[in-house]
Amino acid sequence: MTALSPAAAPRGLLAANLICMASMLVWAAGLPAADFLIPIVPPLQLTVMRTASAGAVLLAVWIALEGWRPLAAAPWGRGIGVGGVCIGLGAVLLVIGQAYTDAVTVAIITASMPLIGMALEVFLDGRRITGALVGGLLLSLFGGMIALARGGFTLDLGIGALAAFGSCLAFTWGSRASVTMLPGMTPLGRTALTVAGACLAVSAVTAAWSLLPGTPAVVWDAFGWRAFWSLMLFGVGSLAVSQILWLTAVERIGIGASSLHMNAVPFYVMVMAFSLGGGWSWLQTFGAAVVVLGVLVAQGLVRLPGRD
């Protein structure tokens, strides 16, 4: 399912939103790891390493829990196509965007994801534009801006910003396609298939790219144990685990409602920094609370004042 079901029980919706929040928290944990890896590993090679580590773990867990039959019967052609766009292209563009700008700029541009998700549901799924939907979206965007406003922020435009927006577009479309184009599969199966597909697609592109003269290479002298564990966090954690939770939420509440949670990522980053000795921002906490309110309003779990 990619559109919110009106008949869905509030308890089920709350559970799905908690799953989505967990996905964003795990995904945000990979951002510091990406900052460490970007100067060492070029974008294409980093995406190959990331999808390979995540795909290997996902395929092993998929086989262990569901057996060989689902893997053999899986639509690998569609998996490679969706995975190559959703995870492969999206991940490469994200790394390029973060390399050319900064994490704050990427987070600001990521705030466009709810707009893209809602547009996909309106045009492709026939979802009606309601006052609650618009109100929830505006609240989520406003909360995201508040969460980013600690100490002020700047928006660096250019090739990095364009790459970040392209990543957001690819990931949003691919997340929806993972559910609609791969029916009958479990979230684990969908994630394993698309991540493995992304690895195959990006590996082929990287192999061809490496034949060109002057292409950047991995700085292997700097790739020690810290880089290895950063890759595990960025790949297995921020991609494999996060994507399973994310597709579970998308299947239950749709890409539009799920994408509203992206605006709370700066708050999760602040929480992780606080756990490592950083400061606490009540402004970011308030912004995250507004995002959550917007998510609940958009799904009809909380009604705006003056509405029936």
C-alpha positions as CSV (number, residue, x, y, z in Angstrom):
1,M,0.0,0.0,0.0
2,T,1.3,3.5,-0.8
3,A,-1.6,5.6,0.3
4,L,-2.9,6.0,3.8
5,S,-5.9,3.9,4.4
6,P,-8.7,5.8,6.1
7,A,-9.8,2.6,7.9
8,A,-6.4,2.0,9.4
9,A,-6.5,1.7,13.2
10,P,-4.9,4.6,15.1
11,R,-2.8,2.1,17.0
12,G,-1.4,0.6,13.8
13,L,-0.7,4.1,12.5
14,L,1.2,5.0,15.6
15,A,3.2,1.8,15.4
16,A,4.1,2.5,11.8
17,N,5.2,6.0,12.6
18,L,7.4,4.8,15.4
19,I,9.0,2.4,13.0
20,C,9.6,5.3,10.6
21,M,11.1,7.4,13.4
22,A,13.5,4.5,14.2
23,S,14.5,4.3,10.6
24,M,15.4,8.0,10.5
25,L,17.3,7.7,13.8
26,V,19.4,4.8,12.4
27,W,19.9,6.6,9.1
28,A,21.1,9.8,10.8
29,A,23.6,7.7,12.8
30,G,25.4,7.1,9.5
31,L,26.0,10.8,8.7
32,P,29.1,11.2,10.9
33,A,30.5,8.0,9.4
34,A,29.9,9.4,5.9
35,D,31.8,12.6,6.8
36,F,34.8,10.5,7.8
37,L,34.7,8.3,4.7
38,I,34.1,11.0,2.0
39,P,37.6,12.4,1.9
40,I,39.0,8.8,1.7
41,V,36.7,7.1,-0.8
42,P,35.3,8.6,-4.0
43,P,31.5,8.6,-4.3
44,L,31.2,5.7,-6.7
45,Q,33.6,3.4,-4.9
46,L,32.0,4.4,-1.5
47,T,28.6,3.5,-2.8
48,V,29.9,0.1,-4.1
49,M,31.4,-0.6,-0.6
50,R,28.3,0.6,1.2
51,T,25.9,-1.5,-0.9
52,A,28.2,-4.5,-0.9
53,S,28.5,-4.6,2.9
54,A,24.8,-4.0,3.4
55,G,23.7,-6.4,0.6
56,A,25.9,-9.3,1.9
57,V,24.4,-9.0,5.4
58,L,20.8,-8.6,4.0
59,L,21.1,-11.6,1.7
60,A,22.5,-13.8,4.4
61,V,19.7,-12.8,6.8
62,W,17.0,-13.2,4.1
63,I,18.2,-16.7,3.3
64,A,18.4,-17.6,6.9
65,L,14.9,-16.4,7.8
66,E,13.0,-17.2,4.5
67,G,15.0,-19.8,2.7
68,W,16.4,-19.9,-0.8
69,R,13.1,-20.1,-2.6
70,P,12.1,-16.4,-2.3
71,L,15.5,-15.4,-3.4
72,A,15.4,-17.7,-6.5
73,A,11.9,-16.5,-7.4
74,A,12.6,-12.8,-6.9
75,P,12.2,-10.5,-9.9
76,W,15.9,-9.6,-10.1
77,G,15.4,-7.4,-13.2
78,R,13.1,-5.1,-11.4
79,G,15.2,-5.3,-8.3
80,I,18.3,-4.1,-10.1
81,G,16.3,-1.4,-11.8
82,V,14.6,-0.1,-8.7
83,G,17.7,-0.6,-6.5
84,G,20.0,1.1,-9.0
85,V,17.8,4.2,-9.0
86,C,16.5,4.3,-5.4
87,I,19.7,3.3,-3.6
88,G,22.5,3.3,-6.2
89,L,21.9,6.6,-8.0
90,G,20.4,8.2,-4.8
91,A,23.4,7.2,-2.7
92,V,26.0,8.4,-5.2
93,L,24.2,11.8,-5.6
94,L,23.9,12.1,-1.8
95,V,27.7,11.6,-1.3
96,I,28.4,14.1,-4.1
97,G,26.0,16.6,-2.6
98,Q,27.5,16.3,0.9
99,A,31.1,16.5,-0.6
100,Y,30.4,19.7,-2.5
101,T,28.3,21.4,0.3
102,D,27.8,20.3,3.9
103,A,25.5,18.2,6.0
104,V,23.3,21.2,6.9
105,T,22.7,22.1,3.2
106,V,21.9,18.5,2.4
107,A,19.5,18.4,5.4
108,I,17.7,21.5,4.2
109,I,17.3,20.2,0.7
110,T,16.1,16.9,2.1
111,A,13.1,18.9,3.5
112,S,11.7,18.8,0.0
113,M,11.2,15.0,0.3
114,P,7.7,15.3,1.8
115,L,6.7,17.6,-1.2
116,I,7.9,15.0,-3.6
117,G,6.3,12.1,-1.7
118,M,2.9,13.8,-1.5
119,A,3.1,14.8,-5.2
120,L,3.7,11.2,-6.2
121,E,0.7,10.0,-4.2
122,V,-1.5,12.7,-5.6
123,F,-0.6,12.1,-9.3
124,L,0.1,8.4,-9.2
125,D,-2.2,7.1,-6.5
126,G,-5.1,9.6,-6.7
127,R,-4.7,10.8,-3.2
128,R,-7.0,13.8,-2.4
129,I,-5.4,17.1,-1.2
130,T,-7.1,17.8,2.1
131,G,-6.7,20.6,4.6
132,A,-5.2,18.1,7.1
133,L,-2.7,17.0,4.5
134,V,-1.6,20.6,3.7
135,G,-1.6,21.6,7.3
136,G,0.5,18.6,8.4
137,L,2.9,19.2,5.5
138,L,3.4,22.9,6.4
139,L,3.9,22.0,10.1
140,S,6.5,19.4,9.2
141,L,8.4,21.8,7.0
142,F,8.2,24.5,9.6
143,G,9.4,22.2,12.3
144,G,12.3,21.0,10.1
145,M,13.4,24.6,9.6
146,I,13.3,25.2,13.3
147,A,15.4,22.1,13.9
148,L,18.0,23.4,11.5
149,A,18.0,26.9,12.9
150,R,20.4,26.3,15.8
151,G,23.0,28.9,15.5
152,G,21.7,29.9,12.1
153,F,22.2,28.1,8.8
154,T,23.3,28.9,5.3
155,L,22.2,27.3,2.0
156,D,25.1,26.6,-0.4
157,L,23.6,26.3,-3.9
158,G,25.3,24.9,-7.0
159,I,26.2,21.4,-8.2
160,G,26.2,20.0,-4.6
161,A,22.6,21.3,-4.0
162,L,21.5,19.9,-7.4
163,A,23.0,16.5,-6.6
164,A,21.3,16.5,-3.1
165,F,17.9,17.2,-4.7
166,G,18.5,14.5,-7.3
167,S,19.3,12.1,-4.5
168,C,16.1,13.0,-2.7
169,L,14.0,12.6,-5.9
170,A,15.6,9.2,-6.7
171,F,15.1,7.9,-3.2
172,T,11.5,9.0,-2.9
173,W,10.5,7.5,-6.2
174,G,12.5,4.3,-5.6
175,S,11.0,3.8,-2.1
176,R,7.5,4.0,-3.6
177,A,8.5,1.7,-6.5
178,S,10.0,-0.8,-4.0
179,V,6.5,-1.4,-2.7
180,T,4.4,-1.0,-5.8
181,M,6.7,-2.9,-8.3
182,L,7.8,-5.7,-5.9
183,P,4.4,-6.9,-4.5
184,G,4.1,-10.0,-2.4
185,M,7.6,-9.6,-0.9
186,T,8.4,-9.0,2.8
187,P,10.2,-5.7,3.7
188,L,13.4,-7.8,4.3
189,G,13.1,-9.4,0.9
190,R,12.5,-6.0,-0.8
191,T,15.4,-4.4,1.0
192,A,17.8,-7.3,0.2
193,L,16.8,-7.4,-3.4
194,T,17.0,-3.7,-4.1
195,V,20.3,-3.2,-2.1
196,A,21.9,-6.2,-4.0
197,G,20.5,-4.7,-7.2
198,A,22.0,-1.4,-6.4
199,C,25.4,-3.0,-5.7
200,L,25.3,-4.8,-9.1
201,A,24.3,-1.6,-11.0
202,V,26.8,0.7,-9.3
203,S,29.6,-1.9,-9.6
204,A,29.1,-2.1,-13.3
205,V,29.1,1.7,-13.7
206,T,32.2,2.0,-11.4
207,A,34.1,-0.6,-13.4
208,A,33.4,1.3,-16.6
209,W,34.3,4.6,-15.0
210,S,37.6,3.3,-13.6
211,L,38.8,2.7,-17.2
212,L,38.9,6.4,-17.9
213,P,42.2,8.2,-17.2
214,G,42.5,10.4,-14.2
215,T,39.6,8.9,-12.2
216,P,40.0,9.3,-8.4
217,A,41.0,6.3,-6.3
218,V,40.5,5.1,-2.8
219,V,43.2,6.4,-0.3
220,W,44.0,3.0,1.0
221,D,46.8,4.3,3.3
222,A,44.1,6.1,5.3
223,F,41.6,3.2,5.3
224,G,42.2,1.7,8.7
225,W,40.0,0.1,11.3
226,R,38.2,3.4,12.0
227,A,37.3,3.6,8.3
228,F,36.2,0.0,8.3
229,W,33.8,0.4,11.3
230,S,32.6,3.7,9.8
231,L,31.7,1.8,6.6
232,M,29.9,-0.9,8.6
233,L,27.8,1.9,10.3
234,F,27.2,3.7,7.0
235,G,26.4,0.5,5.1
236,V,24.9,-2.2,7.4
237,G,23.4,0.3,9.9
238,S,22.4,3.4,8.0
239,L,21.4,1.5,4.8
240,A,20.4,-2.1,5.6
241,V,18.7,-1.7,8.9
242,S,17.3,1.7,8.2
243,Q,15.9,0.6,4.8
244,I,14.1,-2.4,6.2
245,L,12.4,-0.1,8.7
246,W,11.7,2.5,6.1
247,L,10.1,0.2,3.6
248,T,8.0,-1.3,6.4
249,A,6.7,2.2,7.2
250,V,6.2,3.1,3.5
251,E,4.1,-0.1,3.0
252,R,1.9,0.8,5.9
253,I,1.4,4.6,5.7
254,G,2.6,5.5,2.3
255,I,5.6,7.5,1.0
256,G,4.1,10.9,1.6
257,A,3.5,10.4,5.4
258,S,6.7,8.5,5.8
259,S,8.8,11.3,4.2
260,L,7.5,13.9,6.7
261,H,9.7,12.2,9.2
262,M,12.8,13.3,7.3
263,N,12.5,16.8,8.7
264,A,13.3,15.5,12.2
265,V,16.7,14.2,11.2
266,P,18.6,17.3,12.5
267,F,17.1,16.6,16.0
268,Y,18.3,13.0,15.9
269,V,21.8,14.1,14.9
270,M,21.7,16.5,17.9
271,V,20.6,13.7,20.2
272,M,23.5,11.6,19.1
273,A,26.0,14.5,19.5
274,F,24.6,15.1,23.0
275,S,25.1,11.4,23.9
276,L,28.8,11.9,22.9
277,G,29.2,15.0,25.1
278,G,27.7,17.7,22.9
279,G,25.2,20.3,23.9
280,W,21.4,20.1,24.0
281,S,19.2,22.4,22.0
282,W,15.7,23.0,23.2
283,L,15.1,24.9,19.9
284,Q,15.8,21.7,18.0
285,T,13.7,19.7,20.4
286,F,10.8,22.1,19.8
287,G,11.3,21.8,16.0
288,A,11.2,18.0,16.2
289,A,8.0,18.2,18.2
290,V,6.4,20.4,15.5
291,V,7.5,17.8,12.9
292,V,5.8,15.0,14.9
293,L,2.7,17.1,15.2
294,G,2.7,17.7,11.4
295,V,3.0,13.9,10.8
296,L,0.0,13.2,13.1
297,V,-2.1,16.0,11.6
298,A,-1.4,14.8,8.0
299,Q,-2.6,11.3,8.9
300,G,-5.7,12.5,10.8
301,L,-4.5,11.3,14.2
302,V,-4.6,14.9,15.5
303,R,-7.2,17.4,14.2
304,L,-6.4,21.1,13.6
305,P,-8.4,23.6,15.7
306,G,-11.6,24.6,14.1
307,R,-11.9,21.4,12.0
308,D,-14.6,18.8,12.4
